[in-house]
Amino acid sequence: MKLFGLHLIWRKPRSTDVVIYDRVGAEFIRRCLDGIDSWQIMDVRDTLYVHPRVFLFSIYFYLKRWHSKYQYLKTARPKLLIEKAVIRLIQPKVVITFGENNERFGILSRLCPNELFLGVQNGLRGPKVSDIHFRLHLTNCLCFGQDTVDKYEKSGQSIGKFHIIGSLKTGLFDIQESSTDSSKFDICFISQYRPARFDRSLPLLRKITEITLNYIIRYSREREQNYCIAGSCKENNFVAEYKLYKEIAGIDKIMFFPNDDNGLSSYKLIERSQISITNHSTVGFEALSRGKKVLFFNPTDDEYFDVPQRGSHEIWRLAGVGVGYAEFAERLDNIFEIEDIVWRVLSQEYASYFVTYGIQENPVSIINGMVSECLVKSTNK
């Protein structure tokens, strides 16, 4: 039932051991719960829980906060108190979400100290510390790498504990895909298109995209190679994304693959390509951490679109308004010539700082282990 755009949930929340907070991204978390049957998804977007017991608990917490000296309860908004009430009724052992930068989830983790709250990082956070404007209070942050730890500590985030586990999506991809070499494309262009992003918030990214794709098309034509485009948009916008790239390509045919996030389509295309080219995308760093050849390209002088420099001779970085097609083509030629094993050695230290990667410690297994350990401890109490 809906009222004023809100989905009203009348039923009483059922009791389960694990709560997946937020339906968005829940599919990825669900795949980490192999062997754990007692779980449910807690909807939190445009949703209002109106069961009488939820309402009564919410009123209780609201009245209690006026006399509380606990800062998180004292400043909690009604939406948070309702979610706390829902958690109270469910009485889970673990509450987990796909996204460590949810401010409300972080505060909720402080309001519910008896449950294990796990926030699993789902994307890189800002090129610079100054780009991080949110305030987090998460008790357990499961993050990509040391880069996240450093940025969050320098930006004053109140994280209880960091757990560096790498990328969950990469872990899921490693499980579902074989490691056999099945290269199909020479170059994969990783799209970052979003209508609002290109038209309003980051118009320069549109220019970067147009220049990059034109260079790729020219390079592929001159070297008699093929390329593909890994789409970025969800289903409701992928037609507009395709039209944009078709306009840039002109009479050239393009191999465009719409984004299928659940199917990890971008990861598949990167795996099947010799080199991937992007500007500053999370999936680009994830690919680099797995030893794949990646070129981060920024044909402007805006440092916001540069990937961080950590040393010298970083062949995977190319930036500057003075960089023309000739230098772009030369850089790609050099990357193609490097043997895969040599590339991994060259890029390993840089890549692992942003996204750690270890074959023996799959993030899926790490998350499953943390949840299972908590459930066992709760049973033995």
Residue pairs with C-beta under 8 A, 6 or more apart in sequence:
1 7
1 8
1 10
2 8
3 48
5 46
6 46
6 47
6 48
7 43
7 46
7 47
7 48
8 48
8 50
9 43
9 47
9 48
9 49
9 50
9 51
10 50
10 51
11 51
12 51
12 53
12 54
12 89
13 42
13 49
13 51
13 54
13 86
13 89
13 90
14 40
14 90
15 89
15 90
15 91
15 92
16 38
16 39
16 40
16 90
16 92
17 36
17 38
17 39
17 92
17 93
17 94
17 375
17 378
18 33
18 36
18 38
18 39
18 40
18 92
18 93
18 94
18 95
18 96
18 371
18 375
19 39
19 40
19 41
19 42
19 87
19 90
19 92
19 94
19 95
19 96
20 26
20 29
20 30
20 39
20 40
20 41
20 42
20 96
20 97
21 42
21 44
21 95
21 96
21 97
21 102
21 105
21 108
22 41
22 42
22 43
22 44
22 45
22 97
22 98
22 99
22 102
22 105
23 41
23 43
23 44
23 45
24 45
24 98
24 99
25 97
25 98
25 99
25 122
26 41
26 98
27 262
28 98
28 120
28 122
28 168
28 169
28 172
29 96
29 97
29 98
29 120
29 367
30 39
31 172
31 364
32 168
32 364
32 367
32 368
32 371
33 39
33 368
33 371
34 368
35 368
35 372
36 368
36 371
36 372
36 375
40 90
42 83
42 86
42 87
42 90
42 95
44 83
44 104
48 82
49 82
49 85
49 86
51 89
53 85
53 89
54 82
54 85
54 86
54 89
55 85
57 84
57 85
57 88
57 89
58 78
58 81
58 82
58 84
58 85
60 85
61 73
61 76
61 81
61 84
61 85
62 78
62 81
64 73
65 73
65 74
65 76
65 81
68 74
72 107
72 110
72 111
72 137
73 111
76 84
76 107
76 111
79 104
80 104
80 107
80 108
80 111
83 104
83 108
84 108
84 111
84 112
87 95
87 108
87 112
87 115
88 112
92 115
93 115
93 116
93 374
93 375
93 378
94 115
94 116
94 117
94 118
94 371
94 374
94 375
95 108
95 109
95 112
95 115
95 116
95 117
95 118
96 117
96 118
96 119
96 120
96 367
96 371
97 105
97 118
97 119
97 120
98 120
98 122
98 168
99 105
99 119
99 120
99 121
99 122
100 119
100 120
100 121
100 122
100 136
100 138
100 141
100 142
100 143
101 119
101 121
101 125
101 134
101 136
102 119
103 134
103 135
103 136
103 137
105 117
105 119
105 138
106 119
106 136
106 137
106 138
106 139
106 158
107 137
108 117
109 115
109 117
109 119
109 137
109 138
109 139
109 140
109 160
110 137
110 139
116 139
116 140
116 370
116 371
116 374
117 138
117 139
117 140
118 140
118 142
118 367
118 370
118 371
119 138
119 140
119 141
119 142
120 142
120 165
120 168
120 363
120 367
121 141
121 142
121 143
121 144
121 148
121 167
121 168
122 168
122 169
123 282
124 144
124 147
124 148
124 280
124 282
124 285
124 354
125 131
125 132
125 148
125 151
125 152
126 132
126 151
127 280
127 303
127 304
127 305
127 306
127 307
127 308
129 151
129 154
129 155
131 304
132 151
132 152
132 155
132 157
135 156
135 157
135 158
136 152
136 157
136 158
136 159
137 157
137 158
137 159
138 158
138 159
138 160
139 159
139 160
139 161
140 160
140 161
140 163
141 148
141 152
141 159
141 160
141 161
141 162
141 163
142 163
142 165
142 363
142 366
142 367
143 149
143 152
143 162
143 163
143 164
143 165
144 164
144 165
144 166
144 167
144 285
144 354
144 355
144 356
145 164
145 166
145 289
145 352
145 353
145 354
145 355
145 356
146 164
146 353
146 356
147 308
147 353
147 354
148 162
148 164
149 162
149 164
152 159
152 162
153 159
163 366
163 370
164 356
165 356
165 361
165 363
165 366
165 367
166 289
166 355
166 356
166 357
166 358
166 361
166 363
167 286
167 289
167 355
167 357
167 363
168 363
168 364
168 367
169 264
169 267
169 286
170 267
170 286
170 289
170 290
170 355
170 357
170 363
171 362
171 363
171 364
171 365
172 264
172 364
173 264
173 267
173 268
173 271
174 359
174 362
175 362
175 364
176 264
177 267
177 268
177 271
182 271
182 272
183 272
183 273
183 274
184 228
184 272
184 273
185 226
185 227
185 228
185 255
185 269
185 272
185 273
185 274
186 220
186 223
186 225
186 226
186 227
186 273
186 274
186 275
187 216
187 219
187 220
187 225
187 226
187 227
187 228
187 273
187 274
187 275
187 276
187 277
187 332
188 227
188 228
188 229
188 230
188 269
188 270
188 272
188 273
188 275
188 276
188 277
189 212
189 213
189 216
189 227
189 228
189 229
189 230
189 276
189 277
189 278
190 230
190 232
190 266
190 270
190 276
190 277
190 278
190 281
190 283
190 284
191 209
191 229
191 230
191 231
191 232
191 233
191 241
191 245
191 259
192 205
192 209
192 232
192 278
192 279
192 280
192 281
193 209
193 231
193 232
193 233
193 241
193 244
194 232
194 233
194 237
195 233
195 237
195 240
197 205
198 205
198 206
198 209
198 244
199 206
204 300
204 302
204 305
205 279
205 305
207 300
208 279
208 297
208 298
208 299
208 300
208 305
209 248
209 279
210 248
211 299
212 277
212 279
212 297
212 299
213 229
213 245
213 248
213 249
214 248
215 325
215 328
215 329
216 227
216 277
217 227
217 248
217 249
217 252
218 325
218 329
219 225
219 325
219 328
219 329
219 332
220 226
220 227
221 252
222 329
226 255
227 255
228 255
228 256
228 257
228 269
228 273
229 245
229 254
229 255
229 256
229 257
230 257
230 259
230 265
230 266
230 269
230 270
230 276
230 283
231 238
231 241
231 242
231 256
231 257
231 258
231 259
231 265
231 266
232 241
232 259
233 240
233 241
233 258
233 259
234 259
234 261
235 258
238 258
238 259
241 256
241 258
242 256
242 258
245 254
245 256
246 254
246 256
257 265
257 269
258 265
259 265
259 266
266 283
267 283
267 286
267 287
270 276
270 283
270 287
270 292
271 292
274 293
274 336
275 293
275 294
275 295
275 332
275 335
275 336
276 284
276 287
276 292
276 293
276 294
276 295
277 294
277 295
277 297
278 284
278 294
278 295
278 296
278 297
279 296
279 297
279 298
279 305
280 296
280 298
280 305
280 306
280 307
284 294
284 296
285 307
285 351
285 354
285 355
286 355
287 294
288 294
288 316
288 347
288 350
288 351
288 354
288 355
289 351
289 352
289 354
289 355
289 356
289 357
290 357
291 340
291 343
291 344
291 347
291 348
291 351
291 357
293 316
293 335
293 338
293 340
293 343
294 316
295 316
295 318
295 331
295 332
295 335
296 306
296 307
296 316
296 317
296 318
296 319
297 318
297 319
297 328
298 305
298 306
298 307
298 318
298 319
298 320
299 319
299 320
299 321
299 323
299 328
300 319
300 320
300 321
301 320
301 321
305 319
306 317
306 319
307 317
309 317
310 350
310 353
311 350
314 350
315 331
315 334
315 335
315 338
315 346
316 335
316 347
316 350
318 327
318 328
318 331
335 343
338 346
351 357
